[in-house]
């Protein structure tokens, strides 16, 4: 922050100035416009095409890859749904999938499925839609359709998942609550799975601190599991969102829980495991985070506690040891997250930023080298780099050198039994 104050007029960072209030007013207007954009997007999506996307997700075995094959072969999903059985057989899908589609379509009414979504107050986004989370779409196995109840907005780009055992100890509960609250107060959205134990404590603490939280479910959004968290789910809708890849009416099955973990980790910059046994589902989330090139954090615990065996092993294998929320913020370059959020909301990305981003890597690069590589004037490069630093895109390492904000960590894998 000291460096920022040296580079920019100090009045920007002082409270209760004219510019401060102007920024707040502009921010409020932008949030209203964003809400209207989300509403318009949802209305536009309630069309004849969406209902076929939803219907295909009800057929077992139809995920992102096979949905893409159908779309590429037929041109659009509506044509794929209405295609004759003989045409489905020529689509390039394997025989088992073709058989499942042919037998499954007559049992599904697309209009009825779309009506269920509208009646439940749920938004549905295909991966083509602007309302689909951009970071999740960066992952390999992203859901073709995502169901959201509540609202995901630009503030949720700064998010961290907190996961752990359902049988949390007093120590685990205290750590989860403290870190979730501190992150929320730092304007970081807390993501978890609404499960008993660590998940519940993380959601509750983020809300109590006045922050935002997202819950990823292993069922349709009309079914809250565990049932005792129905009240918590309603609070999350008002201060974040419930998210699922499963259509309305799908009950929580055991095989759904490991699958939903990839969504939690895929939405986030990093995943924190607070407590986990040797076979905890939280370790699956950590493994998925690694495969998605996300950061993994772990809270150390007693070597005598069964609920710390998984987290201690994560640390042995290279996960970042966490004793405070500051360890997470520093690793993800989020110490000034609140200012990053405001700057990104008020100042949209530019083509110059995109050009300069290609010239900055994980090793410090001098501004002169960036200017030469980008072919841009020094004044333009200097001012743009300063703005990119405020947005949290790059780091100023001193001596006029810069690196990407999130440096690549040494690769490691989590062994899950």
Residue pairs with C-beta under 8 A, 6 or more apart in sequence:
1 13
1 335
1 336
3 396
4 13
4 336
4 339
4 389
4 390
5 13
7 386
8 386
8 390
11 17
11 19
11 20
12 19
12 20
13 339
14 20
23 342
23 346
26 346
27 342
27 345
27 346
30 345
30 346
31 153
31 345
34 153
34 154
35 151
35 153
37 130
38 123
38 131
38 151
38 153
41 125
41 129
41 130
41 131
42 123
42 124
42 131
45 123
45 124
45 125
45 126
45 129
46 114
46 117
46 118
48 78
49 76
49 77
49 78
50 114
50 124
50 126
51 110
51 111
51 113
51 114
52 77
52 78
52 80
52 81
52 110
53 67
53 77
53 124
53 126
53 144
53 145
54 110
54 113
54 114
54 117
54 124
54 145
54 247
55 81
55 105
55 108
55 110
55 113
56 62
56 67
56 70
56 77
56 80
56 81
56 144
57 143
57 144
57 145
57 245
57 246
57 247
58 104
58 108
58 113
58 247
59 100
59 101
59 104
59 105
59 108
60 100
60 104
61 96
61 97
61 100
62 97
62 100
62 101
62 144
63 141
63 143
63 144
64 127
64 141
64 142
64 143
64 144
66 93
66 97
67 77
67 144
68 144
69 91
69 92
69 93
70 77
70 80
70 91
70 93
71 77
71 80
73 80
73 90
73 91
73 92
74 80
74 83
74 87
74 91
80 88
80 91
81 105
81 110
83 91
85 102
88 98
88 101
88 102
89 98
91 98
93 101
113 247
113 248
116 222
116 247
116 248
116 249
117 124
117 147
117 247
117 248
120 149
120 221
120 222
120 248
121 149
122 147
122 148
122 149
122 221
122 222
122 248
123 131
123 147
123 148
123 149
124 145
124 146
124 147
124 148
125 131
125 132
125 145
125 146
125 148
126 132
126 144
126 145
127 137
127 142
127 143
127 144
127 145
127 146
131 148
131 152
132 146
133 146
133 152
133 156
133 267
134 157
135 157
135 266
135 267
135 268
135 269
136 142
136 143
136 146
136 263
136 266
136 267
138 266
138 292
139 262
139 266
139 292
140 291
140 292
141 262
142 266
143 245
143 263
145 245
145 247
146 243
146 244
146 245
147 220
147 221
147 243
147 244
147 245
147 246
147 247
147 248
148 221
148 241
148 242
148 243
149 221
149 237
149 241
149 242
150 236
150 237
150 238
150 240
150 241
150 242
151 240
151 241
152 214
152 240
152 241
152 243
154 341
154 344
154 345
155 187
155 189
155 212
155 341
156 189
156 212
156 214
156 240
156 267
157 341
157 344
158 187
158 188
158 189
158 269
158 334
158 337
158 340
158 341
159 188
159 189
159 190
159 191
159 214
159 267
159 268
159 269
160 183
160 188
160 189
160 190
160 191
160 268
160 269
160 270
160 271
160 272
160 328
160 332
161 190
161 191
161 192
161 264
161 265
161 267
161 268
161 270
161 271
161 272
161 285
161 289
162 176
162 179
162 180
162 183
162 190
162 191
162 192
162 198
162 199
162 202
162 271
162 272
162 274
163 192
163 193
163 198
163 199
163 202
163 261
163 264
163 271
163 272
163 273
163 274
163 276
163 281
163 282
163 285
163 286
164 172
164 176
164 197
164 198
164 199
164 273
164 274
164 275
164 276
164 280
164 282
165 172
165 197
165 198
165 275
165 276
165 277
165 280
165 282
165 307
166 195
166 196
166 197
166 198
166 199
167 197
167 307
168 176
168 197
168 198
168 201
168 274
168 275
168 307
169 275
169 305
169 307
171 275
171 301
171 302
171 305
172 197
172 198
172 274
172 275
172 299
172 301
172 307
173 198
173 201
175 274
175 275
175 299
176 198
176 201
176 202
176 205
176 274
176 275
177 201
177 202
177 204
177 205
178 205
178 325
179 272
179 274
179 299
179 322
179 324
179 325
179 328
180 190
180 201
180 202
180 203
180 205
180 206
180 209
181 205
181 206
181 208
181 209
181 211
182 209
182 324
182 325
183 190
183 206
183 211
183 325
183 328
183 329
184 190
184 205
184 206
184 207
184 209
184 210
184 211
184 212
184 213
185 209
185 210
185 211
186 325
186 329
186 334
186 337
186 338
187 211
187 337
187 338
187 341
188 211
188 329
188 334
188 337
189 206
189 211
189 212
189 213
189 214
189 240
190 202
190 203
190 205
190 206
190 211
190 212
190 213
190 214
191 213
191 214
191 215
191 216
191 264
191 267
191 268
192 198
192 199
192 202
192 203
192 213
192 214
192 215
192 216
192 264
193 199
193 215
193 216
193 217
193 218
193 257
193 260
193 261
193 264
194 200
194 203
194 215
194 216
194 217
194 224
194 225
194 226
194 229
194 232
194 233
194 236
194 242
195 226
196 226
196 229
197 275
198 274
198 275
198 282
199 215
200 229
200 232
202 213
202 274
203 213
203 215
203 232
203 236
204 232
206 212
206 213
207 213
207 235
207 236
207 239
211 239
212 239
212 240
213 236
213 239
213 240
214 236
214 240
214 241
214 242
214 243
214 267
215 233
215 236
215 240
215 241
215 242
215 243
216 243
216 244
216 260
216 263
216 264
216 267
217 223
217 224
217 225
217 242
217 243
217 244
217 246
217 252
217 260
218 225
218 244
218 246
218 252
218 253
218 256
218 257
218 259
218 260
219 225
219 244
219 246
219 250
219 251
219 252
219 256
220 244
220 246
220 247
220 248
220 249
220 250
220 251
221 242
221 244
221 248
222 248
222 249
223 250
223 251
223 252
224 230
224 233
225 252
233 242
236 242
243 263
243 267
244 260
245 259
245 260
245 263
246 256
250 256
257 281
258 281
258 284
261 281
261 284
261 285
261 288
262 288
262 292
264 271
264 285
265 271
265 285
265 286
265 288
265 289
265 292
265 294
266 288
266 292
266 294
268 289
268 294
269 294
269 295
269 332
269 334
269 406
270 289
270 294
270 295
270 296
270 297
270 328
270 331
270 332
271 285
271 286
271 289
271 294
271 295
271 296
271 297
272 297
272 298
272 299
272 322
272 328
273 282
273 283
273 285
273 286
273 296
273 297
273 298
273 299
273 310
273 311
273 314
273 319
274 282
274 299
274 311
275 282
275 299
275 301
275 307
275 308
275 310
275 311
276 282
276 283
276 307
276 308
276 309
276 310
276 311
276 314
277 306
277 307
277 309
277 310
278 306
278 309
278 310
278 313
278 417
279 310
279 416
279 417
280 310
282 310
283 310
283 314
283 414
283 416
284 416
286 296
286 298
286 314
286 319
286 414
287 413
287 414
287 416
289 295
289 296
290 296
290 411
290 412
290 413
290 414
293 408
295 320
295 331
295 332
295 406
295 409
296 314
296 319
296 320
296 414
297 319
297 320
297 321
297 322
297 327
297 328
297 331
298 311
298 312
298 314
298 315
298 319
298 320
298 321
298 322
299 311
299 321
299 322
299 323
300 308
300 311
300 312
300 315
300 321
300 323
301 307
301 308
301 311
301 312
302 308
303 312
313 414
313 415
314 414
315 321
317 412
317 413
317 414
317 415
318 409
318 410
318 412
319 412
319 414
320 327
320 328
320 331
320 409
321 327
322 328
326 335
328 334
329 335
329 337
332 406
333 392
333 395
333 405
333 406
334 340
334 392
336 390
336 392
337 392
339 390
340 390
340 391
340 392
343 387
343 390
343 391
344 391
344 392
347 387
347 391
350 384
352 376
352 380
352 384
353 384
353 387
353 388
353 393
355 374
355 376
356 370
356 374
356 376
356 381
356 384
356 385
356 388
357 388
357 393
357 394
357 404
359 365
359 369
359 370
359 373
359 374
360 370
360 394
360 402
360 403
360 404
361 403
361 404
362 403
362 404
362 407
362 408
363 403
364 397
364 399
364 401
364 402
364 403
365 401
365 402
365 403
366 399
366 400
366 401
367 378
367 381
367 382
367 385
367 400
367 401
367 402
368 378
368 400
370 381
370 385
370 402
371 377
371 378
371 381
374 381
385 394
385 396
385 402
388 394
389 395
389 396
389 402
392 405
393 404
393 405
394 402
394 403
394 404
394 405
395 402
395 403
395 404
395 405
396 402
397 403
